Amino acid sequence: MSTSSSAAPALRVAVLGVGMMGQDHARRLASVINRAELVAVSDVDAARTDAVAAEFGVRAIHDPMAAVADPEVDALVIATPGFTHEELVLAALAAGKPVLCEKPLTTSPESSRRIVEAEAALGRQLVQVGFMRRFDAEYVQLRGLIASAELGRPLFLHCVHRNASTPPNFNSAMLVLDSVVHEVDIVRYLTGEEIVAVRVLAPRSTSAAPEGLLDPQFVILETESGILVDVEIFVNTTIGYEVRTELVAERGTARTGLGVGMVTQTTAGWGGRIPADFKERFESAYDVQVQRWVDAVRAGTIDGPGVWDGYAAAAVCAAGVRAQQTGERVEIALGARPA
Ligand SMILES: NC(=O)c1ccc[n+]([C@@H]2O[C@H](COP(=O)([O-])OP(=O)(O)OC[C@H]3O[C@@H](n4cnc5c(N)ncnc54)[C@H](O)[C@@H]3O)[C@@H](O)[C@H]2O)c1
């Protein structure tokens, strides 16, 4: 949507990777977001590129690197699989183009660190990472409550992350790398602290989990000041999408994600709806994320998690996978943050 409230032209955005998330972002840019215009889509799947381009009436660019270099593209949304992010983000940095990169920034701390260094060498922030929970109203409120110290110092965060089911080929490490990564970022956001150690415990697996998948798991994070965080990650509940956080502080507790929208009363009983998936639960967070990114890019900056956040999450998740495999407490050392 190109509605522009100022004289400056709309930001011309290309979406790279138009699978599930990329198509959702393309739709958002085409119909919800102000001061931006979806101008092109690009995917290694040529037929998919053509179909999505036709749906939105924009250019189909078959080579993603050509989309990065295209002079009529001002900024990029990267929604390709995580293993492709390093190459695309580094190309965008080399071209001086702002990027909103879906999580994870990359799939290893080493590759994320290379992006941190490349952006630092450039001397300006061009990369925002799609940790959209930071734009969810309840998390923003919870962060404000912690920062206000109204309830005293935080002691525990109890986090729950549940999905109805997993796609084929989802393995035990992916529970940490794909799902817990969101908790890792939100814990850093809520507390303003780095995570220094991680442990993983698992009970027997649910009978709904595919053979060999360790599901659920219990991931325990320690922050630098000594806040303990437990994350229940359970991805084959067969029920729906549930994300909740309970803060336990010195003088009170607070809970988010209870999902008590409309409550109905019928002869069958009383109750509400459980969202089917993350797109429904976090729809407005995705919208706010992209609108604020567009406005920040037009002002020459970012407005949300940057490459350091992406690197920290990658480092914690890599340690989490080691903890899962060894049963040990694994410490995390991020090293110096570039100025
Ligand atoms: N923020 C969130 O809540 C959230 C939710 C789901 C997925 N994601 C992230 O979004 C990204 C995409 O996930 P998805 O579920 O949409 O995947 P998907 O498999 O549905 O789509 C990925 C698309 O990228 C294309 N692709 C692969 N390599 C490419 C390349 N080098 N250049 C251009 N296109 C390429 C594929 O052909 C496919 O169309 C992942 O990083 C994932 O972790 C984020």
The ligand as an SDF file (V2000), in Angstrom:
LIG
                    3D

 44 48  0  0  0  0  0  0  0  0999 V2000
    8.4550  -14.5970   12.6790 N   0  0  0  0  0  0  0  0  0  0  0  0
    7.7690  -15.7060   12.6940 C   0  0  0  0  0  0  0  0  0  0  0  0
    6.8700  -15.8870   13.4930 O   0  0  0  0  0  0  0  0  0  0  0  0
    8.0390  -16.7820   11.6770 C   0  0  0  0  0  0  0  0  0  0  0  0
    7.1220  -17.8170   11.4780 C   0  0  0  0  0  0  0  0  0  0  0  0
    7.3980  -18.7860   10.5090 C   0  0  0  0  0  0  0  0  0  0  0  0
    8.5540  -18.7220    9.7770 C   0  0  0  0  0  0  0  0  0  0  0  0
    9.4440  -17.7170   10.0180 N   0  0  0  0  0  0  0  0  0  0  0  0
   10.7210  -17.6350    9.2800 C   0  0  0  0  0  0  0  0  0  0  0  0
   10.4380  -17.1880    7.9610 O   0  0  0  0  0  0  0  0  0  0  0  0
   11.3810  -17.7590    7.0480 C   0  0  0  0  0  0  0  0  0  0  0  0
   10.6240  -18.4810    5.9420 C   0  0  0  0  0  0  0  0  0  0  0  0
    9.8300  -19.4960    6.5170 O   0  0  0  0  0  0  0  0  0  0  0  0
    8.5680  -20.1230    5.7460 P   0  0  0  0  0  0  0  0  0  0  0  0
    7.8670  -20.9470    6.7400 O   0  0  0  0  0  0  0  0  0  0  0  0
    7.8430  -19.0530    5.0060 O   0  0  0  0  0  0  0  0  0  0  0  0
    9.2990  -21.0940    4.6830 O   0  0  0  0  0  0  0  0  0  0  0  0
    8.7110  -21.6510    3.3190 P   0  0  0  0  0  0  0  0  0  0  0  0
    9.4790  -22.9160    3.0670 O   0  0  0  0  0  0  0  0  0  0  0  0
    7.2380  -21.6930    3.3230 O   0  0  0  0  0  0  0  0  0  0  0  0
    9.1610  -20.5710    2.2300 O   0  0  0  0  0  0  0  0  0  0  0  0
   10.5010  -20.3030    1.8980 C   0  0  0  0  0  0  0  0  0  0  0  0
   10.5590  -19.8410    0.4450 C   0  0  0  0  0  0  0  0  0  0  0  0
   11.9020  -19.4170    0.1730 O   0  0  0  0  0  0  0  0  0  0  0  0
   12.2750  -19.9140   -1.1350 C   0  0  0  0  0  0  0  0  0  0  0  0
   13.7410  -19.9280   -1.1890 N   0  0  0  0  0  0  0  0  0  0  0  0
   14.6000  -20.8600   -0.7350 C   0  0  0  0  0  0  0  0  0  0  0  0
   15.8740  -20.4510   -0.9300 N   0  0  0  0  0  0  0  0  0  0  0  0
   15.8160  -19.2200   -1.5130 C   0  0  0  0  0  0  0  0  0  0  0  0
   16.7800  -18.2680   -1.9300 C   0  0  0  0  0  0  0  0  0  0  0  0
   18.0880  -18.4870   -1.7960 N   0  0  0  0  0  0  0  0  0  0  0  0
   16.3400  -17.1230   -2.4890 N   0  0  0  0  0  0  0  0  0  0  0  0
   15.0210  -16.8760   -2.6570 C   0  0  0  0  0  0  0  0  0  0  0  0
   14.0520  -17.7480   -2.2720 N   0  0  0  0  0  0  0  0  0  0  0  0
   14.4480  -18.8820   -1.6940 C   0  0  0  0  0  0  0  0  0  0  0  0
   11.5890  -21.2560   -1.2290 C   0  0  0  0  0  0  0  0  0  0  0  0
   11.4620  -21.6740   -2.5790 O   0  0  0  0  0  0  0  0  0  0  0  0
   10.2480  -20.9620   -0.5620 C   0  0  0  0  0  0  0  0  0  0  0  0
    9.2900  -20.4820   -1.4880 O   0  0  0  0  0  0  0  0  0  0  0  0
   12.2950  -18.6730    7.8940 C   0  0  0  0  0  0  0  0  0  0  0  0
   13.4390  -17.9640    8.2570 O   0  0  0  0  0  0  0  0  0  0  0  0
   11.4420  -18.9490    9.1210 C   0  0  0  0  0  0  0  0  0  0  0  0
   12.1950  -19.2620   10.2910 O   0  0  0  0  0  0  0  0  0  0  0  0
    9.1960  -16.7430   10.9350 C   0  0  0  0  0  0  0  0  0  0  0  0
  1  2  1  0
  2  3  2  0
  2  4  1  0
  4  5  1  0
  4 44  2  0
  5  6  2  0
  6  7  1  0
  7  8  2  0
  8  9  1  0
  8 44  1  0
  9 10  1  0
  9 42  1  0
 10 11  1  0
 11 12  1  0
 11 40  1  0
 12 13  1  0
 13 14  1  0
 14 15  2  0
 14 16  1  0
 14 17  1  0
 17 18  1  0
 18 19  2  0
 18 20  1  0
 18 21  1  0
 21 22  1  0
 22 23  1  0
 23 24  1  0
 23 38  1  0
 24 25  1  0
 25 26  1  0
 25 36  1  0
 26 27  1  0
 26 35  1  0
 27 28  2  0
 28 29  1  0
 29 30  1  0
 29 35  2  0
 30 31  1  0
 30 32  2  0
 32 33  1  0
 33 34  2  0
 34 35  1  0
 36 37  1  0
 36 38  1  0
 38 39  1  0
 40 41  1  0
 40 42  1  0
 42 43  1  0
M  CHG  2   8   1  16  -1
M  END
$$$$
